[in-house]
Amino acid sequence: MAKVRRKLDYIKGVMADFSYAKEIRLFGMKDFIAARYVREQKECFEGSMKIQAIWLKAKNLFALTDLVEEAMLYTWLCWRVIEGGMGIGDFTMYAAAIRTFSGALGGLFDDISHIRQQNEIINDFRAFLDYPENNPGSEKLPADLTGLAC
């Protein structure tokens, strides 16, 4: 997505900058640039739709899991109350305890996921820092300059 967005930003810049206007008119590139912009915009939209579809599937799966968890919780607790093995006070306490545990476990998994995402960002940054520098002309001059012709 970043590559497509960079292309879109470049094309927008070319279309908005008056310094390119003469060349665009002279070489008849208006239709080419407009078509290229539409193509990149479409690719960006399709990529966003794929990401949104994955996000929606994951969110629905988590909602379904929560629903099943709640159904199992209340089924078991109601059965225990009806059978006479548990009072209403115990029912309330167990329901709150299970919800608290479930929320803490979900928070733990969210934190682990966030740490993994940050780890990827840090790894990319470290790889960038380890990238060798190539600065032509930055070599050190020789200490003895007597043999140089000026």
Backbone torsions as a table, in degrees:
resi	resn	phi	psi	omega
1	MET	NA	-36.5	-177.8
2	ALA	-64.2	-38.1	179.5
3	LYS	-63.3	-43.6	180.0
4	VAL	-65.7	-41.9	179.8
5	ARG	-65.0	-37.0	176.6
6	ARG	-63.7	-41.2	177.7
7	LYS	-62.8	-43.5	178.7
8	LEU	-61.1	-43.8	179.6
9	ASP	-63.1	-39.4	178.8
10	TYR	-64.4	-46.4	-178.8
11	ILE	-64.0	-40.5	176.2
12	LYS	-60.3	-42.0	179.3
13	GLY	-62.8	-41.6	178.8
14	VAL	-64.8	-41.5	-178.1
15	MET	-70.6	-27.5	-175.9
16	ALA	-94.4	-15.7	-175.2
17	ASP	-89.7	123.2	-178.1
18	PHE	-68.2	-19.9	-179.0
19	SER	-68.7	-19.2	177.2
20	TYR	-92.7	-8.7	-171.3
21	ALA	-59.9	-42.0	-177.2
22	LYS	-63.5	-46.6	-179.3
23	GLU	-65.1	-37.7	179.9
24	ILE	-64.2	-44.6	178.7
25	ARG	-70.3	-42.0	-176.5
26	LEU	-62.4	-42.7	-176.9
27	PHE	-97.5	5.3	177.6
28	GLY	61.1	43.5	-174.7
29	MET	-95.2	5.3	-176.7
30	LYS	-58.4	-50.2	-178.8
31	ASP	-65.4	-39.1	179.0
32	PHE	-62.7	-46.7	-178.6
33	ILE	-66.9	-40.7	179.0
34	ALA	-64.8	-42.1	178.4
35	ALA	-64.7	-40.4	178.8
36	ARG	-64.2	-40.0	178.5
37	TYR	-63.9	-43.9	179.5
38	VAL	-62.9	-42.0	179.7
39	ARG	-63.1	-45.5	179.3
40	GLU	-66.9	-37.6	177.8
41	GLN	-63.5	-40.8	178.9
42	LYS	-64.9	-42.3	178.8
43	GLU	-63.8	-39.7	177.3
44	CYS	-64.3	-42.7	179.3
45	PHE	-63.8	-44.6	179.8
46	GLU	-63.2	-40.2	176.8
47	GLY	-63.7	-41.8	177.9
48	SER	-64.0	-39.0	179.3
49	MET	-65.5	-38.4	177.1
50	LYS	-63.2	-44.0	179.5
51	ILE	-63.7	-43.2	179.1
52	GLN	-64.3	-37.4	179.0
53	ALA	-65.4	-42.3	177.9
54	ILE	-63.7	-43.6	179.9
55	TRP	-62.4	-42.2	-179.1
56	LEU	-65.5	-42.3	177.9
57	LYS	-61.0	-45.0	-179.7
58	ALA	-64.1	-42.9	-179.7
59	LYS	-64.2	-41.7	177.3
60	ASN	-65.4	-38.3	177.4
61	LEU	-63.2	-43.3	178.3
62	PHE	-65.8	-37.3	178.0
63	ALA	-66.1	-41.6	177.9
64	LEU	-64.0	-41.6	177.2
65	THR	-61.2	-43.5	177.7
66	ASP	-62.7	-40.0	179.3
67	LEU	-63.2	-46.1	178.8
68	VAL	-62.5	-41.6	178.5
69	GLU	-60.5	-47.0	179.5
70	GLU	-63.3	-42.0	-179.8
71	ALA	-62.2	-44.5	178.9
72	MET	-64.8	-40.4	179.5
73	LEU	-60.0	-52.8	-176.6
74	TYR	-70.9	-32.9	176.7
75	THR	-62.3	-48.5	-178.7
76	TRP	-65.6	-45.7	-178.7
77	LEU	-66.0	-41.7	178.1
78	CYS	-64.6	-40.1	177.4
79	TRP	-60.2	-42.3	179.2
80	ARG	-65.2	-37.6	179.1
81	VAL	-68.6	-43.9	-178.5
82	ILE	-65.2	-39.5	179.2
83	GLU	-70.2	-15.0	178.5
84	GLY	90.6	7.5	-178.5
85	GLY	-86.3	-4.1	-176.3
86	MET	-151.2	140.7	176.4
87	GLY	-88.4	173.0	-179.7
88	ILE	-64.2	-37.3	178.5
89	GLY	-62.9	-43.2	176.7
90	ASP	-65.2	-39.3	177.7
91	PHE	-55.9	-49.0	-179.2
92	THR	-63.1	-42.9	-178.9
93	MET	-64.6	-47.0	180.0
94	TYR	-64.1	-40.4	179.1
95	ALA	-61.8	-44.1	179.1
96	ALA	-66.5	-40.4	-179.3
97	ALA	-64.8	-43.3	-179.3
98	ILE	-67.4	-39.8	176.7
99	ARG	-63.4	-42.0	179.2
100	THR	-63.3	-44.6	178.3
101	PHE	-62.2	-43.9	179.5
102	SER	-62.1	-42.7	178.1
103	GLY	-64.5	-39.9	178.4
104	ALA	-66.1	-40.4	179.0
105	LEU	-65.9	-41.8	176.3
106	GLY	-62.7	-40.5	176.8
107	GLY	-63.5	-38.5	178.1
108	LEU	-62.8	-45.1	178.9
109	PHE	-65.6	-37.3	175.7
110	ASP	-62.3	-43.1	179.2
111	ASP	-64.2	-41.7	178.3
112	ILE	-62.5	-42.3	177.8
113	SER	-62.0	-43.2	179.3
114	HIS	-64.2	-41.0	178.8
115	ILE	-63.3	-40.6	178.7
116	ARG	-64.6	-39.4	177.6
117	GLN	-63.7	-45.3	179.1
118	GLN	-64.6	-33.5	178.3
119	ASN	-63.1	-40.5	177.4
120	GLU	-63.0	-41.7	179.4
121	ILE	-64.6	-43.2	179.6
122	ILE	-65.8	-39.3	177.6
123	ASN	-62.7	-41.3	176.8
124	ASP	-62.7	-41.0	179.6
125	PHE	-65.6	-41.9	178.2
126	ARG	-63.9	-40.0	177.3
127	ALA	-63.1	-37.6	177.0
128	PHE	-64.4	-42.3	-179.9
129	LEU	-67.0	-30.6	-180.0
130	ASP	-82.6	-4.3	-180.0
131	TYR	-65.7	129.7	-176.3
132	PRO	-66.4	140.7	178.0
133	GLU	-81.4	140.9	177.5
134	ASN	-132.7	90.4	180.0
135	ASN	-113.6	91.8	179.2
136	PRO	-62.7	139.2	-179.7
137	GLY	89.7	0.5	-179.4
138	SER	-100.5	11.1	178.0
139	GLU	-67.7	151.8	179.6
140	LYS	-71.3	143.9	176.5
141	LEU	-76.2	150.6	177.9
142	PRO	-65.3	148.5	-178.1
143	ALA	-69.4	-33.7	-178.8
144	ASP	-98.7	109.6	-177.8
145	LEU	-100.7	9.2	-176.0
146	THR	-69.8	-27.7	-176.2
147	GLY	-87.6	1.3	-178.2
148	LEU	-85.5	137.1	178.4
149	ALA	-91.7	134.1	179.8
150	CYS	-111.3	NA	NA
